[in-house]
Amino acid sequence: MSLFDLRLQEIHNKLSTKELSVTDLVSEAYGRIAKTEDQVKAYLTLNEEHARAHARLLDEQLTTDAPRGLLFGLPVGIKDNIVTEGLRTTCASQFLSNYDPIYDATVVQKLKKAQSVTLGKLNMDEFAMGGSNENSSFYPTRNPWNLEYVPGGSSGGSAAAVAAGEAYFTLGSDTGGSIRQPASYCGVVGLKPTYGLVSRFGLVAFASSLDQIGPITKNVEDSAYVLQAIAGYDNMDSTSANVEIPDYISALNGDIKGLRIGVPKEYLGQGIDPQVKESVLSALKVLEGLGATWDEVSLPHTDYAVATYYLLASSEASSNLARFDGVRYGVRAENPDNLIDLYVKSRSQGFGDEVKRRIMLGTYALSSGYYDAYYLKAQKVRTLIKQDFDQVFANYDVIIGPTAPTTAFPIGSQVDDPLTMYLNDIVTIPVSLAGVPAISVPCGLADGLPVGLQIIGKAFDESTVLRVAHAFETNTEHHKLRPQL
């Protein structure tokens, strides 16, 4: 059994009794990376020299009575769109292939304060645009459950690293499902917090009104610990919410008696794989057995969510990515004829096809004559989608459905069909548009591939989301299943 199969509390107990050292944990991670990384391709950059040096310092602290951080000694992988001082941050794009940040993102500062150890930077779809990790400009990450299948995206490297045992936990970012969907495909736990709960300062922006950083872990309890460490107000982030942070760990009491669950009929209807639907219904029976009740509800504007999301996210991407021009940082085209030529060549050479596609779509939607017809209308529909959630949450504690309509798909099978690829996020996108929290937990296998259960909560009610997820997890065996690599 890998050390990484132990819960955080078990690891900390072994560290305290000297059965284990931080160096052991870091060595376990890099040993596993050496064994499996050629197959999985989860990492873009490793931080081995600094990680081992950091581990030795933490081991020295174990000999003293100095207080220890919440994530003391735990090896973490960080998605490559979260900036790390002195550690290359590329967003999996050729445009930033030479970018070494001079500061840490707020979440990275919080991880350091919690005394985790950074292993390296994780592969992703370029600038977080994609749902399969095939849009990385370096190489695609592969699903540890079946190396011929995608791990999901855009945080595919983050989910695959946890599933493969190459990191104790990871950070990802979620814009339209980019933590939850890969967590579902890779059979791990992925949490998207409420928009504004975790600072976005230092997260390279894709769609600023949607992006949110969150943890990917092997179990729900560890997810609560990581969220406890990274949540909180940040005056460096103008969208950060100044709310009280509860004790997420104490919320995991297993008690869901009387809990009211809404199950949207739209999430179990046309397009949902029958085996996925069966796994979700089986999960609901488990929760019923624990004292919860559920009813079918409706989120009537779900059908408009994908179109709304891609108009809004692409419009924001068009604005955010304008800064990448070959002048201030990143790779610059050689021998331009003039300034305009520098812009054209740098952006043509630096951006991949999917990024260009979304920039063009967003620029079109924002252009004179089309703004009202597309962008403004999409904003109005977003309000309707949020109101759908508000109405259901007036009578129910959580909403439950599948995380993705299907399990992972073969590499290359959808790469030439972007519309089909976009529809893989049909049940995660509405949650992002509403800005509410959601977690994906394993709830079974379909044809040997993991199925994810999505538990959605009210804004800033991560405690209930985690409590329900933990109750389900501790009464099933799904989270114990591991890919054989």
Secondary structure, DSSP 8 states (H G I E B T S, - for coil): --GGGS-HHHHHHHHHTTS--HHHHHHHHHHHHHHHHHHH--EEEE-HHHHHHHHHHHHHHTTS-----TTTT-EEEEETTB-BTTB---TT-GGGTT---SS--HHHHHHHHTT-EEEEEE--SGGG--SSSTT-SS----BTTBTTB---SSSHHHHHHHHTTS-SEEEEEESSSTTHHHHHHHTSEEEE--TTTB--TTB--S-TTT-EEEEEESSHHHHHHHHHHHBS--TT-TT--------TTTT-----TT-EEEEEGGGGSTTS-HHHHHHHHHHHHHHHHTT-EEEEE--TTGGGHHHHHHHHHHHHHHHHGGG-SSSSSS---SS-SSHHHHHHHHHHHHS-HHHHHHHHHHHHHHSTTTIIIIIIHHHHHHHHHHHHHHHHHTT-SEEEEESSSS---BTTSSTT-HHHHHGGGTTTHHHHHHT--EEEEEEEEETTEEEEEEEE--TT-HHHHHHHHHHHHHT-SGGG-----
